[in-house]
């Protein structure tokens, strides 16, 4: 299941509402929010942390907040960490955890997949971009994962992708951007059977039919992201793991398209040695031969480094932090709990990085210094992890927003430039557009109008795909411009 994350229609509506508030006269007082911090809250993008709730009107810039913004850009490196080359021992452990557990932690009794050729179709109010994006996805699945999958129009396709209005999806599954269900053929069929064992993954003997539900009224990028994650989970792993850096099967939602790691797992999923009905020990006994072929440089399936189990308390804390219905104080407390668990266990992997990132996102409005320091912590962790380039890029975008609001245009440009490579490689149009908007405002503040004009053109080439409408693009551009023109500084 792909969780509801920014950028979304709800998030953009929140940003517009906050922007309108910021145009009101500010009240006096020392106990409220700073104007740049509130603007950064409106801009917040990336990762599965919810948008901050509406708070009181932004107050006058009366308090001094000291943020060492030079620190993260001193000795700024544009070098990208090496791509992760997982050992087959690690892949075997990942494969078993991804394949024999649901996201809830519930164990699955047997291995399941589609047997034979797979067909896929679209139905419902299909957005214009969905057809080309699905064609690109299925081509990758054929060529990179070796799956025999074909797009068809027949109603009896193995996988149906039904496009449903977002409000209907969230009425049934709150916080879900999109999801996949086995053994159903339509939205109505799903609603009739959702309480029955028919749609229970744990009761499957083999996979014969599944339907992916995607919002019909989402931005093109969100539609594509849903296609990648949910179609891949209809075909393969049903679990998401916070500890994996370079996969769409992670509830942090940083990766938006299937990665090379994902294709390796899917190639193993459809290896001839495996078939539906195998038990966990039976699958594990066959993985050495499967992975030797799928990942020939990975070595033997022995001696895997054990990253340590992820306790349910950590997952539960992040679920509370990401929950749309909890109040901001409880969400921040839950994020702090996740950070405390990660610290106590000595983690320095993506679990720790995301806990800090979530704390940063949830603290922007009320505690900008806490937010800034949390982002610095997250970035320091992500930059040591091969395969976590896109996570580090999202952190850099947040820090660039702080720098822009703080009048440090050169730092904002350096941070945005460092993030652009991973954003392009990850095909994240919303992130690319926002980074170029930050660059444009920073260049404009330096008097470099030619560079500012080019950055705006670069942003425009990505923004419509990333945000979905001209109005949404204009709102995002206004938010970034407001950061640069706030007339106040954070230190």
N, C-alpha and C positions, 0 to 999 in steps of 0.2 A: 504494500500500500504506500502510495506517495502521499506524504502529509502536506497539509495546507501551509505554504510558506510564502514569503515575499519573493518576487513581486506578484501580487494578486490584486484582484479588483477591490477586495476589502481593504488591503493595505494602501492602495492608491487613494481610495475614498478617505481613509483615515488621514493620509498626508494632506489631501486637499482641505479637509476640515481643519487640521492643525494650521495649515498655511493661512486660512481665513482668520483664525484666532490671532495669529501673529501680526496681522495687519491692524488689530485693535490697539488702542492706546494701552501701554503697559502700566500696571499698577505699581505703586512703590512698595518697598519691603525688601528684607534681606533673606527671607526664608523660602523664597520660591525658586523657580527654574531660571536658568540663564537662557537668553534668547538664542545664541548659537547652539547650545545643547539641544534645545527643542527643535531647532531646524535640522540638526543632525539626526534626531529621532525621526523626523519626517522622511529623511533621505534613506534611512536604514534599509539595507538590501543584502540578501544572501544568507544561506544557511537556514535551517528550520527553527529559527527563534521567532516568536510572534511579534507583531508591531506593538510598540508601547501603547497603553491605553491613553485615552484623552485625559489630560490632567488640567490643572488650573491654567488660566491665561499666563503666558510667559511674562516674567517680571523684568523690571529694569536691571541693567547690568551693574549692580552695586557691589557685588562681592568679587573678590579676586580669587581665581582658581589657578593654581600653579600646575601646569602640565609640561613636563620636560619633552616637548615635541621634537626637539632635535635628536633625542636619543635613538628612536627607531630608524632614523635616516642617516646617522653617522656611519660612514663607511658603507653606504648603501650598495648592495651587490645586485647585479642583474642576472647573476648566474642562477640557473635552474638546477635544483637537486637532481641527481641521477634518477632515471626511471627505475621503479622497483622491479627486481628480478626475483620473485619469490622462489624459494626452494620447493621441491615437490613434497617434502615433509610438511612444510607450512601449508601448501595447497591442499594436501590431503586432510589436514585438520580443519581448514576452512570449509572444504567441500562437505565434510560430514556435519559440521555445525550449521551450514547453510541449508543442507538438504534434509536433515532429520529433526528440525525444530521449526515451529512457527514463531512469528515476531513476539507473541505473547509468552514465549518460553515453553509452550506445550510441545511435548515430544511427538514425533510422527512414527508410526510403527513400521512403515515400509517405504521404500523408494518408489516414486512414481514419475512418469514422463509420458509424452505421447509416443506411441509405437507406430512406426511407418511415417509416410509423408504427412506434413502438416499444412492445412489450408487456413487462410485468414481473410476476413472480409470486414468492411466498415458498414455501419448502418446508423440511422438516426439523422440528425441535423449535422452532417459532416462539414467541418470548416474547410475552406479552400486549401489551406496548407497541409491538411492531414494526409491527403492522397500522396503527394510527393514525399512527405516525411516518412510515411509508412513504407513507400517503395524503397527509399534509401535504407531504412532499417532492415527490411527483409533481405535486401541485397547484401548487407553486412552480415546478417545471420547466416546466409548461405555461404558466403565466401570466407568469413573469419571463424565461424563456429561450426561450419560443415553441416548445418541443419537443412533438411529438405523441406523448405517452406515456400508456399506460393500464394499470391493474392488472388482471390476468386470473388465472384458475386453471389455464389450459391448460398442459400439460407442455412445449409447444413455444414458450413465451414467448421473446422476444428476450433478456431478462435474467432469470436465476433468482437469487434470494437464498436460499442454503441455510444454515440454522443448524446449526452443528456444535459439539460441546463444545470448549472452549478448549484443553484438553490435546491434542486431535487436531490442531488448527490449529498449535500451537507445536511439535508433534513433526515436522511437515512443513516449517514455515517459522518457525524460531526468531526471536523478537523481533517477529513480526507479530501485531498485534491482529486484523487482517482483511485480505483481499486479493481481487483480481479476476483471473480467468483467461479468455482467449478460447477459443471453440470447444470448450468442455466443457459437459456437461449435469448433472453431479452430482459429489459428492465422490469417489466411486469412479472415475468417469471421469477426474477430475483426477489421481488417484494413478496411474492406468494410463498417462496420456499426458504426465506432467510432464517426462519426459526427452526427449520427441519434439518435432518441429517443429510439431506440431498446436497447441500452446498458446504459440507464439512470436509475440508481437505484431509483430515485425519482418517476419514472413512473410505477414501478412494482406494481402489485396487490398481487402477491405471487411469491415465488422463485420456478422455475421449472428446471432451467439450469444455470450453471455458469462455466466459465473456468478460471483457475489459470495459469498464465504464469510465468515460472521459468527459470533462465539461465541454459542452459545445460552444460556450460563450467565453472561453478563456483566451488569453493572448497566445499567438502562434507558438512561442517558445514553451509555454506551459503545456500545450497540447502535445508538442513533440516530446517533452520530458516525460509526460505520462505514458506515451506510446513506448518509449524505451524501457522504462522501469516495469510497467505492468505487463507488456507482452513478454518481456524476458522472464518475469515471474510466472506467467501462465505456462511458459515452456520449461522453466528450471527452478532455481532456488526460491523458497517461500519465506525465508528468514532475512532479516536485516541485522547487521552487526556493526556496532559503533567503533569497534577496534580496527576495521579495515579502511585503509586510506584511499584506495583508488578503485572505487566501485559505486555503482548506483544503488547497491544493496546495503545502504547505510542510511539510517534515519536522519543524519545531519543534512541530507539533500544537497550537498555541495556539487557532486557530480550530476550532470544533467543528461548525459548520453552514455551509452555502454562503452566501457573502457576495454583495453586489451586484456586486463585481468578478467573482466566479465566474460569476454569471448573465450578465454581459456577454460573457465569453469563450464560454460555452456558446451564447448567442444567435448569436454570430459563427460558431461551429462548424457550426450547422445553417442557415446562410444559403443561399439558393438558388444563389448564385454558386459555392459549393464543393461538391465531391463526392469520394467515395473514388477513390483512384488518382492524384490530382494530386501533382506534385512540389513540393518546397519553393519554387522560383522561381515556379511557377504559382500556388501559394496566395498568396505574398507580392504578386504582381502584382494580385490580386483584393481584397486586404485594404482598400485605400483606400475602395472603394465599400462594402464590407461594414461597416467600422467607422464610416463616415460615418452609416450608418443605425442601427447598434447603439449608438453613443456620439456623438450629434450635436453635443455641445459639445466634443468632443475635438480638433477642428482637423484639419489635414492630416497625412498620414503622411510627415513629413519632419523631419529635424533632431532625432531622439530623443536625449535625454541618455543616454549609455552608462554604465551603472553599473559596467562592467568585468566580465569573465568571472570566474566563481567557479572557482578552480583545484581540481582533483581532490584535491590535498593537503588543502585545507580540508574538503571533504566527507568524506574518509577520516578525518581527525582527529576530526570530530564523530561519525562512525560508531563509531570506537573508544571515544569518550567515552560514547556511549549504549549500547554493547554490554553485554548482561546478563552475559556470561561472563567479561569481563576483570576483573582485580582492581582494587580502588579506586585504588591508586597509579597504575596504568597509565591508568585512566580520567581521573584528575585531570591527568596529564601530557598526555594527548591534548587535554583541554579547554584547557590552557595553550597548547598548540601552535596550536589554533584561534584563541585570543585573539591570539597573536603574529602569525599570518598576517593577521588582520583589521587589527591595528594597523600592520603593515608596509605594507599596501596602502592605508592611510588611509581605511578604511571607517568610515562613521558610520550605516550602515543596519541592517536587521534581522539581517544576517549577524553584524555585530559585537555587536549586542545579545544575540543568542542564544548566541554564544560565551561572553560574560561570564555570562549566566544559567546556562549549563551548568556553568561553573566554580563558580559559587555553589552550585548544587545539590549538586555532587559534593564540596564542601569543608565542608559544614555540620558534619559530625561531627568531623572531624579538625582543621579549621582554621576555627573560626567567624569569626574576624576577617577572614580571606581571603574567606569566603563573604559576609559582610556587605558588604565593600568591592566585591566583584564584583556583588552585587545593586544597589548604589548606581550603579555604572558602567552596568549594563544599563538601569536605570530612566532615567538621564540621557539615554541614547541613544534609548530607545523614546519618550520624551516629546517628542522633536523630530520624530517621523515621523508624518505624517498616515496614519491607518489602523492604527496600532499601539496602539490603546487597550487591547485585551484583553491584549497582552503587558505593558504597563505595569501593568495590574491584577494580573497574576500576580506581578510584582515587588513591588507594594505588599503583597500577602498575605504574602510571605516577610518583608518588613521589619516588617509588623505582628506577626508571630510573634516576631521578635527583640524588638520593643518590649514585647510582653506578658511575655515571659520576663524582661525587664530592669526590670520594675516601672513602665513608662511607659504607663500605661493610656490617658491622653489621646492620646498619639501613636498607640497601637494603634487607637483608635477613629477618629482622623482618617485614617489610612492605609486602614483597612477601608472607611470611608465613601467615600473617593475611588475605591476599586476597585469599589464596588457597581454604579455606573452601567454601565460597560463589561461587567461580568459579566452583568447583566440583559439588556443589548442583545445580547450574544453567546449568550444562553440556556444559560449554563454553570451548571447546578444545583449541581454539586459545589463549584465555587468560591464561589457565592453562599452555600451552606450553611456552608462553612468560615468565610467572612467574618463571617456573623452569629454563629457560635460564638465567634469572637474578640471581637466586640463584646459579646456576653453576658458573657464572663468579665471583660472590661475594665470594663464597667459595674458588675458585681458587686463587683470589687475597689475601686471608688470608692464603694460603698454605695448605688448607684442601682438598687434592686431592681426597680422598675417597668420601667425601660429594659432591664434584663437579662432580665426575663421576656418582654418583647416580642421581644427579639432571639432568644431561644430558640424562640419560636413561629414567627418568620420563618424560622429555620433549619430547623425541622421541616417546613415546607411545601415545601422543596426537597430535603432530605437523602435521602429514600428513593429518589427518582428518580436523584439523583447517585451514590449509593453502593450501592444495590441491595438492601440488607437492613437490618432493624432492628439486627442485631448489628453490621454494618459502621458504621452511623450512631452507635451507642453507643461503638464504639471510637474513632471520630474525635472525638466530643465529649469522651471521656476524655483523649485526647491534648492537646486544647486546654486543658482544665481543668488538666492537669498542668503546662502551661506557666505558667499564672497562679499555681499553688500550689507551685511548685518550691522556694520558700524560699531561692533563691539568685539572684544577680544577675550579669550579665556584665561589669559595670564597677565 
